[in-house]
Amino acid sequence: MNLFDGFVHPGLLIGMALAAVPLIIHLLNRQRYKPMPWAAMRFVLAAYRKTRRRAQLENLLLLLLRMLGIALLALAISRPFTGDQSPLAALAQSRRDVVLVLDASASTGYRPDVQATFERVVERAREIVLELDGGRDDRVRVIVAGARPRLVAWRRPDEALSVLATLSAPTDEPLDLAAALGEVVRLAEEDGQGARASALEIRLLTDLQRVSFEPATALSNEDGPRAPAVREQLDALAKLEARVLVEDLGPSEAVPPNLAITSIEPLSTVVGAQAPCDVAVSVHNFGAVARNGVRVQLTIDVDTKLPFRPVDVPAQGETKAVFPVVFATPGPHVLTARIESDRLATDDTRAHVLVVPPPVRVLLVNGEPKPEIENDETGFLQAVLDPPIDDEVLAGGAARPFEPKVIEPHELRDPALDLASFDVVVLANVDGLPAESIERLERWTAEGGSLILTMGDRVDSTTFNQRLYKPDGSGLSPAELGGRIALARRDGYHRVRDFALDHPAFALFVDERWRPLLTEVPIYEFRVARPQEGAKVLARLDDEGASPLLVEKTYDRGRTFLWTTSIDPEWTRLPESPRTLVPLVHEWLRYAGRRAELPRNVGVGGALMAEVDAFRQKVELVGPEGGRRPLDGEPAAAGALKRRVTALGATERAGVYRIEAEGATAEPYAVQLDTSESDLARMEPQALATFHPALAVASARDSGSEDPDEPAPARGELWRGIAIACFAVLVFESLWAAWLGRSRRVP
């Protein structure tokens, strides 16, 4: 039978080796002498022989006492513990070591009555802590669990009570139960070092939300199913013979009633300011009873409130309230949807930032100007991008979606031409440009611009490749040009064989009804192209080699496109097919002119990023309640004149945030609640009992570590008794050594 079941700090047992230090000192200090016969010493030796054995025994006992004192000190520091079956069990000091996991997810803000579930959780935690006794060395660890576990107290009960007094509201985060249990496993492994089992009392105080245990049933779960991870952590606890007592502090209903706004989104692409669009607000009913006449309100930028829209929401279903909206100006706009508050207020409001694009500024570089528009490929593009003012598309007073400007190639060298004022540059049938113009285009594209290269009679493959293509990818062209393929009209034509269905440029033609508008357009001439590694072929022709028609590649922060045919009617019938040319050019250039936008809508806990002018020093994050904090972390370079700042760990609340740079317009962001937190359906206690052997359902009023089915392993520590014994040994050794020294002193 073992005296000790284990040690809290088994590594410190190595200190017992120091018990050999007194012996080593004794051996090193032994006097070495050479016997010398001397007649007068025989009387001294005779007297010495009479007391030698006694002195040796006393010295040996002193040595053993010193070694025992050091060994006991090392043993006490390693904190041995024993179970109730050990012979030393009566000498052990029993203490409780409790781990409290508090569910602080957004769902615990639900109010079944005047008291929210989270308030019940904190109150119950306080009751458990008050049962502990700091005088007998009871210890409590408090973990506030949300999207990540936070160990907020880890020592004495009085410390835990102080921390609990500061917890007034839950987070807006979902509960990552796997992460919380992972922290418990870490604590249990530390506690069970050198022992066969952990003696931690683990309690999970929760609302028993089903998606916490079975997250695959959640409406939105970007991280994928987490249930296997939960079970893995429970398996680890089971190996340590630890159990988690789950206390249900949630509402009594199996499916509590709850309405929530789950999304805000435009029903179609927002093309620009003054253009009408419809915005849909989704209202989800998570309860078991239908709700009729739910009033939904949409607010735009704080000051523009649209009239209420009443909707009927079926049980366990969703309804969309549609609002016609016209945005007066381009740029980011904050949309805030609200419904009447219910028992879970945090999901009755949702914000969304919608960026209304400004007009795409297009610079058309005409490589072969012609007086007749029907023979001028740039003229076709200009007519598509800048239609007559009385065009029916603009009849409603909408702002023009494009602002084209036409120049000739030599004007690219003009210092007065500011390329930064354009989003897209189209080189249409442009012969070899001088190195100065190409360098300007390279710098402009690297800063985020989009360059489109189209073919024509004036383009020479050799010159084009020398100036614009580089095998290492540093050139502007995404492909190396080859020979020219031309078919006489009487001999037939080529068509588009396939195209990237997910690319915005072909959005209209994805529908089977409109696909022939693209795939049946005759193409008589094109250039063979060999795409660069990393470039994407967006469309191919139906020739024998499946030649690329449209190729795209990323160029630093910008993009470049190669259109291997022309807009000239001699090369293709595309200009003569406005039902194809107009949507293709509009969607393509709208996509090309859209600068890469940083995410404006993130989940709770997500990072907010903004690009500010490099010279601006003071950048602050403003929270939903108006609190400010500086963003003084290390910024990342974002081009020559920009730097990127990031706000991490500052978005624990849902709502509208703003990043403000001194002297610049504030940039809004929406931090949105995870929709799974609105699903309050609860796990039945019977299902929880069979979920995993390491889980046990406990009454909210049970105390102590006793479980009716399988009591937790009991153990007590012996370090106090060992420390007292160590002190007694050292005191006795000191007193005895002093007495022996005094008795051996020669009078």
N, C-alpha and C positions, 0 to 999 in steps of 0.2 A: 504494500500500500504506500503510495507516494505521500511524503509530507507536504509537498507543494504541488499545486496544479499548474502553475506557471508563474511568469514574472511580467509586470507591466513594462519594465525596461530591461529585457534580457541581455542587451548588449553591455550593460553596465556590470554584469557579473564578472567581466574580465578584471574588474578592480580587485577581486579577491586574490589575484596573483600578487598584489602588493603585500599580502600577509607574509610573503617570504622575505621582505626587506629587512625586518629585524634579525632574521637568521643570517642573511648575507652580511649585514653590518657586524654581527658577532663573529662570523668566520673571518672577515677581513681584519678585525681588530685583535685577533688572537696573538699573544706575544710569542715570538719565536726566539729561543735562547739556546745557548750551548752549555750543557752542564759542566761545571767546574768544581772539582773536589775542594772542600774547605773544611777543616776540622771543626771549627766553631759552629758550622751550620747543622751539625747533626742533631743538636738540641732543638733548633727551630724546626727542622724537618719532622722530628718526632711529634712536636705539638701540632704541626700542619696536618699530618696524616690523621690526627684525631678529628679534625673539623672539615676536612676536604670533602667528604661525601655529603655532608649537610650543606655546604656552600654550593656544591655543584647542583644539588637538587633544587635549592632555592633559586639559583640562576636559571635553571631549566624552566622552572615554573614561571618566573618573570618573563622569560622569552616567549613561552607559550601564551601567556596572558596578552602580551603585546601583539602577537600574531592573531590571536582570537579577536581582539578589539578591532583590528584593521579589517579582518574578514567579516565581522558582524556589520561594520560600517558599510562595506561594499554591498553586502546582502540587503541591508535596509534600503540603500539607494536604488537597488534594482526592483524594489517593491514586490516581493513575492505574495502570491495569494493562494488560497486553498479552498476546496469545496467542503461541503458539509460531511463528507465521508472521511476526511483526513483526521488523524489523531490530534492535530493542532487546531481543529475547527473551533474548539472552545476558546482558544486564545485569539482567534481572528476578529478583526473589527469589521463588521458588516456595514457597507455603504451602498447607496444607489447611484447608478450612472445612467442618466436618462438622455435620450435624444428625442427632441420634439421637432417634427416636420410640419410646418404651418402652411397650408394651402393658401397662397396669396394671389391666386389667379383672378382675372377679371370677373369670372362667374361668381366668386364669393361675395361680390358686391350686391347680390340679389337679396331683397328684403322680404322674407316670408311674412314678417310682421314688422313691428317698430324697430327690431334689431336685425341688422344685416348678418349674413352668414359669417363674414369675416370677423365681425365683432364677437360672435359666438366662439369662433376659433381662438381669438386672443383671450377671451374670458376663460375658456376651458384650459388653455395653456397656463394662465396665471394660477388656476386652482391646482394644477399638477405641481407647479413649481413651489407653491406654498406648502405642499406636503413634504418637501425635502428639507433636510437639516444641514446647513453649512457647517455646524459644529462637529458633525461626525464625518465631515469631508465628502458629503454628497455633491455630485457634479451634474450639471445639465448643459447640453448643447442645443441651441435653438437655431433651426434652419428655416429661413423664409424662402419658400419655393415659388418661383414663377417660371419665366423662360430660362432662368438659370438659378441654381441654389445659392443662397447667401447665408453664410455662417455668421450670425450677428451676436451670438453669445456662446462662450465655450468654457466657462469656469464655474463660478459660484452661483447659487440660486439668487442671491441678492442682485448680482449683476444682470441675470436674466430678467428679473422683475423690472429693473430700470429700463431695459431695452423694450420689454413688452409694453411699458407705459407710453412709448413713443409710436407704437403701431396703431394708427387711427383709420387707415383705409387700405384696401388691397391695391396691387398694381393693376395695370391694364394689360398685363401679359398673359399668354396661355400657360398652363402648367405643363412643364416638361418633367413628368414623373420619373422618367429614366435618369435624367440628370440629378434629380433630388436623391433618388435611391443610390446613385453612384457615389454621392458624397457620404451617404450613410455607410455604404460598403467600405469606403476609405477609413471612416472612423472605427468601424467594427474590426477591420484588419489591424489597425493600430492597437485596439483594445485587446484583441485576441492573440497578440504576438506571444509565442512560447506556450500557448494554451490550446487545448483541443476545441474550445468554443469561446464565443464572445458573450459576455454577461451584460451587454447593453440592453436597456429597456427602450425600445423604439416605438414611438407613437406617431402615427400620421393623422393629423386633424384636418379633415377635408369635407367638401360638400358632396363627395362621391359622384362627381360628374363622370358620365360614362366615357366621354372622349379622352379623359385623362388616362384611363386604363386600356381603352380600345380606340386609339386615335384614328384608325383607318375608317371609322364611321363618321369622321368630321366632314363638314362641307368643304373646307379648304385646308389642305395640309401640305404646304410646299416642301416640307422636309421628308415626305413619304411616310409610310407606316412606321410607327415607333413601338408597337406592341412587342416585337421580338426583343428590342433593347430593354424594355421593362422586365420581361421575363429573365433575361440574362442577369440583370442586377439582382433579381430575387433569387436566382439560382446561386449567385455568389453569397448572398446572405444565408441561404439554406446550408451551404457548406460550412459556414461558421456557426451553425446551430442557432442562428438568430432569427427572431420572428418580428414582423411588423404588425402592431396592433392598430387597426384602422378604426377611427372614431368618426361616425357619421354625424356631422353637425349641419347638414343641409336642410332644405325644405322637406316637408312630409310627402308631397306629391311625387309620383314616379316620373311624370313629365310636367314640370312646372310651366305655367303659361308665360310666354315671352314673345314680344315682337321686337324685331331688329331691322335696322337699315344695313344691308349687306354689300351694296355697291352703288356707285354713281358713275355713269358712263354715257358718252354720246352715242347715238344710234347710227351715226354715219361720220365720215371723215369731216373734221372741221377745216374748211378750206381757207378761212381768213375772217378778218373783222367785217362786221356788217352783213355777213352771210348767215341766213337763218339755219338753225340746226335744232335737233331734238335731243334732249338729255333725259335719260331714263334713271329713275331712282328705284332700286329694288327693295321691297319690303318683304321680309320673310317671317312667317308665323311658325314658331317652334312649338306651339302648344297644340293640345288635342281638340280645341274648339275653334271654329271659324270666327274671324273678327270682321265686322262690317263697318263701313263708314270711317275707316282710319284716315285721319287728315295728315297729308304729307306736305311739307313746305320746303321750298328750295330758295336759298339765299345766295346771291352772287356778290362776291367782294364786300361782304358785311352790310353794305348800304342798299342793295337792290333785292327786295323780297318779292318773290313771285306769289301769286294767289295760291291758296291751299288747293290740293287735289285730293278729293276723297277716293279711297280705294277699298275694295273688299278683298280680304286675304283668307284663302281657305286654310283649314287645319293642316299643319305640316306642309304648307305650300308657300308659293311666292307670287307676288304681283308687282308689276312695274307701273309707277306713276310717271307719265311722260310730260315734260315741260318744253314748250317751244322757247328757244333762247336765241337772242342776237347779241353778240359781244361787240361792244362799241370800239374797242381798241385791241390790237394784237398784244401778245405777251401772256404771261401766266395769270390765270384767274382762279380764285378760290371759290369752289362750290360747296355749300354746307347744306345738308339735308337733315330735317328733323321730323320726328313724330312725337305725339304726346307721350310724356314720360310714364313708364310703368315701373314694375318692381326692380328691374335691372336697368338703371338709367344710362349707364355708360355706352350701351349700344343703340340708344335712341337718337343719337347724333353721329353723323359721319361726314368727314370732309374729304374733298378730292381737288387736286390742283390740275387744271386743264390748261395746256399751253396752246393759245391761238396763234398760228403761224403768221408772221408778217409776209407781205408780198415777196415772192422769190425774185431777187435781182439777177437778171441774166445778161451776160455780155456775149453777143453774137459776133464772132470774128468771121467776116465774109471773105473767103479766099478767092472768089471769082464773081464779083458784082456784075449784075446784068440789069438792063433797064426794064425788062419784062418780068413781073413778079412770078409768072407761071414758069419761067425758066431759071429762076434764082432760088436755090435751095434755102438760103438764109431768109429770103422773102417769105417762103412758106412757113418757116418757123416763127417769124415775126407776126404773120397774120394769125397763127394759132395762139400765140402768147398775148397778142394785143389786138383783140377783135374790135370792130366798130362799137362805139359807145352805146348804140341803140340795140346791141345784141341782147337777146332775151335772157341770157345768163346773167347779165348785169342790170336787168330791168328793175330789180328790187332795190337798187341803190347800194349793192354790195361793193366793197372795195375790190379793185382788180387784184387777182391772185398772183400776177406776174408783172414785172417791170423790166421789159427788154430794152436793150440799147445795141445798135449795130455800129461796128467800126471795121476798118480794114486792117490787115496784119501789121502794116508799118506803124500804126498808132499804138501798138503794144509797147513800143520803146519810148513813148511820150511820158516824161516824168509827171505831167499834170494828170495822167490817168491813174486813179487810185484803185488798184485791184481789190483792196480790202472792202470797197463799197459794193462788191458783187458777191453773190453766193455761188453762181455757176458761170463758167466760161465754156462756150462751144466753139471749137475750131472746126469750121465747116469748109472742107475742101481747101485747106490751107497748105501751101507748099512749105518747104523747109524754112523754119524761123531762124533768125540770128541767135547766137548764144546768149546775148543779153536778154532777149525776150523770154527764152526758155528758162533762164535762171530766175527771172521774175515769177514765171508761172510755177516753178518748183517751190519757191519760198511761199507763194500764196497758197498752193495746194497743201503743203506741209502744215500750214496754220489752220486748215479745216475746210478749204474750198473744194469744189468738185469740178473736174475738167472732163469735157466730152470731146472725143476725137471722132469726126466722121470723114468718110472717104469721098473721093471725087476724081475728076479727070486730071487735076493739077497735082495730086499726091503721088510722089515718086517713092517707091518702097525703099530703095537704097538710102536716099536722103532722110526719109522718115526714121528708119532704124538707126542711122548714125546720130541723129539729133534727139530722138525721143525714147529709144529703146536701149536698155542696158541689161545684159544677162544677170547681173547681180541684184536686179530689182530696184536700183536707184533711179532708173529712168521713169518718165511719166507714163509711157505706154504700157498697158497690161499684157501686150502680146507683140510678138515679132511679125512684121508683115511679110507675106510671100507674094506670089504672082497674082495677076488679075484674071478672074474667071468671068467670061462674057458669053451670053447666049443670044443669038438672034431671036427676035420675037416670034418668028415663024417656026423656030425650032423648039419652042417651049420655054419654061421658066422654072425657077426654084421657089420653094415655099418654106415656111417655118415648120420644122419637124417637131420640135418640142421646146418648151421654155420652162423656167422656174416658176412653178405654180405659187410659191410662197413669197415671191418678190413683189414689192409694192408697184413696180413699174407695170406689171401685167395684171393688176388687181381686177380690171373689168373683164379680162378675157379668161379668167378662171371659170366663170359660169359657162356651162356647155352651150347655152344659147348664143353667147357672144364670141365664143372661141374661134369660129371660122373667120371673123373679122380680122384676126391676126394670122391665122394659119393658112388662109387661102389667098393672101395678097401676093401677087407675082413679084419676083425679084430676078432681074435679068443679069445684073453684074454685081460682083463683090470681090473682096480681097481675101486671099487665103491668110490665115493668122495662126500662129503657134503660141498659145497662151503661156504665160510665165508660171512657174511653180508658185502656188498660193493664190493665183488669180481664179475667179469664179466665172465659168461660162454660163450666162443667164439664158441664152437662146442659141439654138443650132438650126442649120439648114438641112434640107433633105437630100443633099448631094451625096455622092458615094462616100466621101470622107467625113460626113457630118460636120461640115465646117462651122466654126463659131460665127454667130451673127452679132451678139452683144457680149462683151467681156468686161468684168469689173474687178478692180483690185483696190486695196487700201494703200494709201500713200501717206505715211505718218498719221496726221490727224484728219486728212482729207481722203478723197476718193477720185479715181480716174476710170473712165469708160471708153471702150473702143467699139464703134459701130462700123462693121466691116463693109457696109454698103453706103449709099448716099441718100440724100433727100431729093435728089435730082430725078425728075420723071423719066429720064433716059435710063436710069439704073433700076428703078422700081416703080410700081404703080401706087406705092404708099401715099404720095402727095395727092393723088387723085381719089383717095378714099378717106374723106374727112371723118367718117365714123370710126376709122382706125387711127388716123394720124392724131386727131385731137385728144382722145383719151390717153393714147400712148405717150405723147409728148407731155401732156399735163401731169400724168402720174409719175413719169420718169423724172421730169425736172423738179416736181414737187419733192420727190424722194431725194434727188441729188442736192437740192438746195436746203434740205433740212439738216442743220448742224447737229452733231451728236449731242443729245440732251441727257444731262444727268438725271437720275430718277427723282421725280417729284413726289411720288407716293410710295411710302415704305411701311412695313409693318412695325408694330411696337417693338422697340429695341433696335431697329435698323439704323444704319449710318446715313447721315445727311451730308451731301457733298455739294460744293459750289465752286465756281471758277470766278475769281476776282482779279482786278488789275494788279499786276505785280508790285506796283508802287504803293498800294493801299496797305497801311500798317494795321489799323484797328478793325478787327472783324469780330462780331458778336453773334451768339445764338440767342434768340428771343423765344421763350416757351409759350405754351397756350395761356398760362396765367400771367404772362408779362415779365416773368423772371429772366434775367440776363446772365450770360456767362461768356467769357472771352474764349475764342478759338485760337489758342496760342500754341497749338501743336506744330510739328514740323510740316510746312506745306510742301506739296509736290509741284514740280514744274509742269505747266500745261501750255507749252508753246513759248515763244519768245517774250510775249507781253502779258501772259496770264500765269496764275498759280492756283492750285486746287487746294481748298481747305476742307477738312472732314470733321464732323461732329460725331464722336463715338460715345456710347454709354450715356447719352443725354436724352433719349427718347423713350422713357419708361411710361409716358402718358400719351394717350391718343389725343389728337387735336391738330391745330395749325401752328407750325413753327415758322420762324423767319431767320434767315441769315443776313445780317446787315453789315455792310462794309462802309467805312467812313466815306461820305461824299458820293455814294452810289445808291441805286434803287434797291430796296429790300427784296430778297428772293423768297417767295413762300414755298412751304412744303407741307404735305399732309401725312401725318402719322396715323395709321388706320388700325383699328382693332381686328384681331384675328376672328373671323366669323365663327370659328368653332367654339369660341367662348360664349356665344349666344345660345348654343344648343345645350340646354340645362337638363336633358334627359339623364336620369340617374341610374347607376348600376344597382341592381337588387342585391341585398345582403347575401341571398343564397348563391347568386352568381359569383359574388366576390369570394365567398368561402371556398369555392371550387376553382377560382382563378389560378391560384398557386399555393402550394403548401406553406410557403413562408409568410403568407398573409393570414391574419386572423381578425375577425370582426369583434370589436370590443365595445362595450357600453360606454357612453360618454361619461358615466359616473364611476366606472371602475377605476381603482387606484392601485398603485404598487405594480409589481412585475408579475403577479400571479395570473396565469391563464388557466381556465378551467380544464382545458383539454391537455395541455402540455406545458407545465410550468417552466419558466425561463431558468437556466442554470444559475444557482446561487453560489456566491463565493464571497470570501472576506479577505482583507489584506492583513498582513502580519508586520508591516514595517514599523509601526509604532512600538510594539513589544520588542522587536529586534533592536530598534534604536535605543530603547531604555536599557536593554541588556548590554549593548555596546558601551553606553555611558557608564553603567555600573562596573563593567570590567575595567575600563580605563581608570576610573576613580580608585578602585581597589588596587590596581597595579601601581598607581602613583603613590598611594599611601604605604603599600607594602615595601616598595622600593626605597622610600624615604626611611622607613623603620629599619630595614636591613642595613642601609648605609650608616645610620646612627649607631646600630648595635655592633657593627664591624669596625667602628672607628677606634683607633689605638688611643687609650687614655693617656 
